[in-house]
Amino acid sequence: MFIVHIHVNVRPERLEDFIRATRENAANSLKEPGVKRFDVYQEESSPSHFVLEEIYVNQEAANSHKDTDHYKIWRNTVNDMMAEPRHTVRYTGIVIKD
């Protein structure tokens, strides 16, 4: 498994717009054959901070995700909603329970 955590800090006035766009992207991403999970978390103590946890069957599936129309739409839509550039942390799955 190939896991990606994307940390996004959103401008407070754009939270609802970001959540709406991200929900749509997540729903479409889950239809991709190589996507095992696509979870979105909002930090309780800092509601402008989100983590997108994406779990793919392999690196190739993660690469393919970035070629989808729904990802490109999400990326372009939320770009101006971010308070700073997003950053990504990549992991290799050791123990994953379905």
C-alpha positions as CSV (number, residue, x, y, z in Angstrom):
1,M,0.0,0.0,0.0
2,F,1.0,3.6,-0.7
3,I,-0.3,6.2,1.7
4,V,-0.3,10.0,1.3
5,H,-1.2,12.6,3.9
6,I,-1.8,16.0,2.4
7,H,-1.8,18.8,5.0
8,V,-3.9,21.9,3.9
9,N,-4.4,25.1,5.8
10,V,-7.4,26.9,4.5
11,R,-8.4,30.5,4.8
12,P,-11.1,30.7,7.5
13,E,-13.6,32.4,5.3
14,R,-13.3,29.6,2.7
15,L,-13.8,26.6,5.0
16,E,-17.2,25.6,3.6
17,D,-16.1,26.0,0.0
18,F,-13.1,23.9,0.7
19,I,-15.1,21.2,2.4
20,R,-17.6,21.1,-0.5
21,A,-14.9,20.8,-3.2
22,T,-13.0,18.2,-1.2
23,R,-16.0,16.1,-0.6
24,E,-16.7,16.0,-4.3
25,N,-13.1,15.1,-5.1
26,A,-13.1,12.4,-2.4
27,A,-16.3,10.8,-3.7
28,N,-14.9,10.7,-7.3
29,S,-11.5,9.5,-6.1
30,L,-13.1,6.5,-4.4
31,K,-14.4,5.3,-7.8
32,E,-10.9,4.9,-9.1
33,P,-9.8,1.3,-9.2
34,G,-6.5,1.9,-7.4
35,V,-7.9,3.9,-4.5
36,K,-8.4,1.9,-1.3
37,R,-9.4,4.9,1.0
38,F,-9.8,8.6,0.7
39,D,-10.5,10.2,4.1
40,V,-10.6,13.8,5.0
41,Y,-10.0,15.1,8.6
42,Q,-10.5,18.6,10.0
43,E,-8.4,19.4,13.1
44,E,-10.6,20.1,16.1
45,S,-8.2,22.6,17.8
46,S,-7.4,24.3,14.5
47,P,-10.5,24.0,12.2
48,S,-8.6,25.6,9.2
49,H,-6.2,22.6,9.2
50,F,-7.2,19.6,7.2
51,V,-5.5,16.3,6.4
52,L,-6.4,14.3,3.4
53,E,-5.4,10.6,3.9
54,E,-5.2,8.8,0.6
55,I,-4.5,5.1,0.4
56,Y,-3.6,3.5,-2.9
57,V,-2.8,0.0,-4.0
58,N,0.6,1.3,-5.2
59,Q,2.5,4.3,-6.4
60,E,1.2,4.0,-9.9
61,A,-2.4,4.3,-8.7
62,A,-1.4,7.5,-6.8
63,N,0.2,8.8,-10.0
64,S,-2.9,8.0,-12.0
65,H,-5.1,9.9,-9.6
66,K,-3.3,13.1,-10.4
67,D,-4.2,12.6,-14.1
68,T,-8.0,12.5,-13.4
69,D,-10.3,15.4,-14.3
70,H,-11.8,15.5,-10.8
71,Y,-8.4,15.9,-9.2
72,K,-7.4,18.7,-11.6
73,I,-10.7,20.5,-10.9
74,W,-10.2,20.1,-7.2
75,R,-6.6,21.3,-7.3
76,N,-7.5,24.4,-9.4
77,T,-10.6,25.1,-7.3
78,V,-9.0,25.0,-3.9
79,N,-5.7,26.6,-4.8
80,D,-6.9,30.2,-3.8
81,M,-8.6,28.9,-0.7
82,M,-5.3,27.9,0.9
83,A,-3.6,30.1,3.5
84,E,-0.3,28.6,2.4
85,P,0.9,25.9,0.0
86,R,-0.2,22.3,0.9
87,H,2.4,19.8,1.9
88,T,2.5,16.1,1.5
89,V,4.0,13.3,3.6
90,R,4.3,9.8,1.9
91,Y,4.2,6.5,3.8
92,T,4.5,2.8,3.0
93,G,1.7,0.7,4.7
94,I,3.0,-1.9,7.1
95,V,-0.3,-2.9,8.8
96,I,-3.6,-1.8,7.3
97,K,-6.9,-3.2,8.5
98,D,-9.9,-3.0,6.0
